[in-house]
């Protein structure tokens, strides 16, 4: 059986995602657009799942357990390819001194990355629908070095460092992408997304 993500319908942002050039007004405009698109992207990725699993029971997009089924569907369809020559050369120039996995000049295909984004939006949906009193989408600027500068993130998590409370943001698309990276060395398992969901679920305060 051939597994692929051919003819995957892509969600295109309304403008280039040049976060470092944005001001707060544009960041808020993008956040509003991003959140408005979550329902349709969740519906679409569920539709793709059922298109390839016609005898499967209906996928509940509100249920954390659905992350196992959607990830089991995604993994054999994730495509690994070589970076273009120019990109690979720039990558090695920047990171070759680190050795190890940094010498890998493979990447996930663009279509695979689009699916990762949709699954990340689905994970965000599952969090907010199950914990509507605790979690919310936002975007913020701490400083120019902030890795999530103006990105849509989920806030409301509380993480204890010793006796001190911290309030880490969760960028679910990134979290899904990290798990997808395990495809490179064949470490990915169907339970990866649910496991990371449960880890963050433990950081949600009781309200």
N, C-alpha and C positions, 0 to 999 in steps of 0.2 A: 504493500500500500504506500502511495506517495503522499508525504506530508508536506504541505507548503502554505504560504500566506499570500498566494497569488490573488490579484484583484482586491487587495485589502483597501478599503475606503479610508482615505487619510483625512485627518482633521488638520487643517492649515490655520495657524495663528493669523490674526488680522494684520500683523506687521512683524518685522524681524525681532527676534527675542534678544535684543541688545540691552540686557538688564542694566549694565553699568552706565548706559547713557540716559536712562529714564529718570524722570522726576516722580514725585509721589502721585501726581495726577494721572500720569500714564500708567504707573504701576497699579493704581486702583482700577483704572479702566480695564486693564488686562485681567486683573483678578475677577472682576465682574463677568467678563466674557468667559473666562476659564470655568468658573463655577456654573455658569448658565449652560455650558456644553456637557457637563458631567452626566446628566440623565441620558442624553442621546448616545454618548459614547459607551456607557454601561449597557444600554440596550443593544448597541451594535456588537460589542464583543460577546455578549450572550447569544445574539443571533448567529454569529460566526461559530460559536461553540456548538450550537444545535444543528447548524448546517452540516457540520462534520460528524455529529453524533446523533443521527436521526432517531435512534431507538432509545436514547437516554431520557431519563425523567427530567422534568423542567428544572432549570437552574435558577435558584433563588438568589438574586443579586444582593439581597440584604443579609444573607447568612454567611458568617465567616468561613464555614466549612466549604462553601462554594469555591474558595481560593484553591483548595486541593484539586478540584475538578478542572478549573480554568487553567491552572498551572500544568496539569497533566496533559491538557490539550495543547498548551503553548510550547512546551519543551521540545517535542520532536519537530516542531515547525520553525524553531529559531535557527536562523541561517548565519553561519560564521564565514567571513570572507577576508581576503587580504586588504589591508589599507592601500589606497592609491600610493604610488611611489613617492610623490612629494610629501604626503601626509606621514608616511612611514619614516622618511628621512628626518622630518622635523621632530617626530616622536622620539626617535633614537637619539637625536642631538640633544633633546631636552632631558631624557630619562635614562640613557644607557649607563650612566655612572652608578645607577641604583642596582643594576643587574637583575637577575631572576626574572620574574614575570614582566618586568618593565621592558624586556627585550622582545616581547611578543608583539608582532606587528599585524596581528589579526584584529578584526572588529566585528561587531554584529551588523548585519545589513540594515539599511534604512527602513525597510518594511518591518523588520523585527523590532527596531526602535519605536516605530509607530504603534505596534501592538503593545509594547512595554508601557508606553504612555497611557494607552487606554486602560490597561490592567492596573496601572498606578492610580488612575482616576477612579476605577472600580474599588480599589482598596480604600481610598479616601472616602468614597461613598459609604462603604460598609462601616467605617469608623463613625462617621457623622450620623448615620441613621440609627446606629445602636447606642450612641452616647451623645444625643443632641443637646443635653444640658451641660456637658463638660467640654466638648470639642467644637472648634470653629475654624473656618478658613480665614486666613489673613495674609498680608504681605507687609514686609517691614525693611527698613534700612537701619542697620546698626552702624556699619561703616563700610567703606568701599571694599574692604577685605572680607566682608561677610560672604561666605560661600553661597548663602541663599538670598543674596541681595535681590530684593523685589520679586523673588519667586513666590508663587502660591504655596503656602505651607499650612499644616494643621497645628494649632496651638491648643493648650489645655492640659498637656501632659505634665506631670510633676515627677522629677527624678531626684532621689536623695543622694547627696554626696556627703557621707558621714552624717552629720546632723543638719546639714544645710540643704534647703530646697533649691533646685534649679528647675527651669521651665523650658526644656528643649523643644524646638520646632521639629516637626516631622514632614519631610518632603517625600510623599509616597511614590512618586515616579522614580526618584533616585533609589529608594529602597528596593523597588521592584527591579530596577536596572542592575543593582549590585547582585541580587539573587540570580538574575539572568546571566551575569558574567560567569557564573559557575559552569555554564554550558561549554565554555572554552576548554576546560580541563575535565569535563564529564563528571563534575561533582554534584550537579544539580539533582534534586529529588522533588517529587510531587508535593511533599509537605513543607518545602522551604518557605513559601509565602505565609502559610498558616502559622508556622513557627515564629516568624518575625512579627506577624500580627499579634500573636499572644504575648510576645515580649513587650510590645508597646502597650497592649491592653493592660498589662500589669502596672503601667505608669499613669493610669487614668484615676484621678481621685474619685472617691465615692461622694456623690452629691445628693 
